[in-house]
Amino acid sequence: MVTVAPLRARSFFTAHPARTVVLAFAAAVAVGTVLLALPAAAEDGSGTGVLTALFTSTSAVCVTGLAVVDTGTYWSGFGEGVILALIQVGGFGIMTMASLLALLVSGRLRLRLQLTAQAETKSLGIGDVRRVLIGVAGTTLAVELAVGAFLALRFRLGYGDGVGEAAYLGYFHAVSAFNNAGFGLHADNLTRYAQDPWVTLPIAVAVILGGIGFPVLLEMLRHRSRARTTGRKNWTLHTKLTVITSVLLLLVGTVLTGLMEWTNPNTLGPFDVGTKLLNSFFHSAVSRTAGFNSLDIGAMQASTLLMTCMLMFIGGGSAGTAGGIKVTTFAVLAAAILAEVRGEPNSVVLGRRLGPHVLRQALTVALLGVGLVMAATLALLSLSKAPFEAVLFEAVSAFATVGLSTGLTAELSAVGQLILVGLMFIGRIGPITLVSALALRERTRRYELPEERPVIG
């Protein structure tokens, strides 16, 4: 009788891997909050309020980039190091990192740990976990080191920064970019580099690679040698959907940003044609959950903000560092709409039929996202006198873990900032993960009810 309660409590929190993921991210946020609240984390050594520490820790672990204080001037070197570590931990995934440590120490993974890692990395099978984890670690390290070295050289040779400062700036921005965090060390983020493709393009590449999703990156690398010999890529449907949809959204975002901001004197207006195209591309790339900005977001047209909200809400690829409802969710919903318009019984994408459960999952994720964003926007509107488009933009940015801001976040009340904290946390772990983590048990209906069709539309 003595051991029943502890066993039940343990099974409630660890029986489902999704619960462990939620608890691990919450623990990381808590640890980060404590560290950032220390006097040593602030530049003036006076310590930081709990709310500021909590907000910054959540934003870093959830790789969002929203901030209530300026990162480069408010935090000390220790504080910036904590933020950088939280970004790396959050982007890499708490459970992925734990699984890697177990793999390095013992050379094998226990079944429960493999299931937890599978929930975090979206691996297709338990046998794939070891390969996925090693691939994730290698890819992360390679991209961050390469982009960091390139940026460090640019800061050293192009801007005259010292060797140490250039290396620090380069690596910090590389980690922030690949993990789609959007934290920068300058008060103006990257606007000072708006006319420098040697800074903005490497960051955009890191953002795209990190946001496209680890399964897609690993599959593309694995099939590269096969494609050289056979001339065929043989990608899975997930990879094809992710790549095609990502490219289309990137192009659409670039074109629309250029068209709507081309003559805006506060954004693209003063630049030449080449720089306008560069910044249109950069804004499109980072809008899908990176959070860097080379243009003044607060000075953009309302139409551009709305378009950016749509890109942010869609987000990037699954099982990557990006947020949003994910491009595959968007593609599946588009396929379902097209099939319904055509009167076809099944949704078909690239020669493959989509199962009903896939459509239900996509619809659930999208509608939960819409509901959360709308509820948060309504709450923030009641707490702030800011215009609707600015409030909506901030809510979408938090939910999609983007980090772009019109400047409203720092002006919100404590309650408003806590609402954004909740949105960032839910957006990082995913609505489906959160719902399944809170469920006490899975229920299987052993009978079918009579079918009836209500009037739609």
Residue, then its C-alpha position, 0 to 999 in steps of 0.5 A: m500500500v505504501t508504494v502505490a501512490p508514488l508509482r501512480a504519480r510516477s506513471f502519470f508524469t512519465a508513462h507518456p513521452a509527451r508529458t516528459v517533454v513538457l516537464a523537461f521544457a518547464a524545468a529548463v525554463a525554471v532553471g534559466t529563470v533562476l540563473l537570469a535572476l542572479p545579480a551576476a546576470a545583469e550588467d549593473g549587478s543589481g539583479t533582475g526581477v522574476l518576471t523579466a527573468l522568466f520572460t527571457s528564459t522562456s523566450a530563449v528555451c522556446v527559441t522565440g526571441l521576444a525580449v522585454v529588455d535589450t539583450g546586448t546592454y542589459w545582460s552581463g557576459f554571464g547573462e548572455g552566456v546563460i541565454l545562449a545556453l538556453i537557446q542551444v538547449g531549447g533548439f536541440g531539444i531537452m529530450t534529444m540532449a538527454s538521449l545523446l548523453a545516455l548514448l555517449v555514456s552507455g552506448r545504448l538507449r533504454l526503451r523509455l528514453q528512445l520513446t521520449a526521443q522519438a516524441e521530440t525528434k518525430s523519428l519514424g521508428i525506434g530503430d531510427v533514434r540513434r541515427v537521428l540523434i547523431g545526425v542532429a548533433g552533427t548537423t547542429l555543430a557543423v552549421e553553427l561552426a561554419v556560419g559562426a566562423f563566416l560571420a566572425l571573419r566578416f565582423r573582424l575584416g569588415y567592421g574592425d571588431g577585435v578577434g575575441e569580440a568578432a568570434y563572440l558576435g559570430y558564434f552568438h548570432a550563428v547559434s541564434a540563427f540556426n535555432n531560429a531564436g532571433f536574439g541579437l546583441h545589438a539594440d537595433n537587431l540586424t538593421r545596421y547590416a541591412q545593406d551587407p549581404w555577407v551578414t544577412l545571407p549567412i544568417a538567412v541560410a542558417v535560419i532556413l536550414g534550422g527551420i526546415g526540420f532535422p528529418v528533412l535535412l538528414e534525409m537530404l544528406r542521406h540521399r545525396s550520394r544516391a542521387r549522384t549515381t541514380g539521378r533520383k532523389n527518392w525523397t519521402l512525401h514528408t520531405k517533398l512536401t516540406v521542401i516544396t511548400s517552404v520554397l513557395l512560401l519563401l518566394v511568396g513572402t519575398v515578392l509580397t514584402g517587396l511589393m508592399e514595402w518598395t516605396n516605404p521611406n522607413t523600410l525599403g524606400p531608401f535602398d537600391v534595387g539589389t538591397k531591396l531584393l536582399n531585405s525582402f528575401f531576408h524578411s521572408a526567410v526570418s518571418r517563418t520563426a527566426g525573429f531577426n529583422s533588418l528592417d524596422i518592423g514597427a514602420m511597416q505597412a499594415s498589409t505587410l504586418l498581416m502577410t508576416c502574421m500569416l507566414m509566422f503562423i505557418g512556420g517552418g518544418s516539423a521536428g526542427t527549430a521552427g515554430g508555427i503550425k508547420v508547413t506540412t500541416f498547411a500543405v495537408l489542409a490545402a490538399a484537403i480543401l482542393a479535394e473537397v472543391r473538386g468533389e474527390p473522396n480522398s486528399v491526394v498529394l504528389g501521388r500519395r493518398l492522405g489518411p483520415h487521421v492525418l487530416r484530423q491531426a492537421l485540422t486539430v493543430a491549425l484550429l488550436g493555434v487559431g483559437l489560442v492566438m485569438a484568445a490571447t489577442l482578445a486578452l491583450l487588447s483588453l490590457s493594451k491601447a495598442p492598435f489591433e494589428a500590433v497586438l495580433f502581430e505580437a500574439v502570433s509572433a509569440f505563439a509561432t516562436v518567431g520573435l519579431s516585434t513591433g515594440l509592443t512586448a516591452e510596453l505590456s503590463a505584467v499580465g500581458q507579458l505572462i500571456l506571451v510567456g504562455l503562448m511561447f511555451i505552448g507554441r514550442i512544445g506544440p498543441i498536440t503535445l500539450v493536450s496529450a501530456l495532460a490526458l490521463r489515459e488514452r481511450t479507445r471506443r469499442y463500438e461505432l455510433p450511427e452516422e448522420r450528416p449535419v448541414i455544413g455552410 
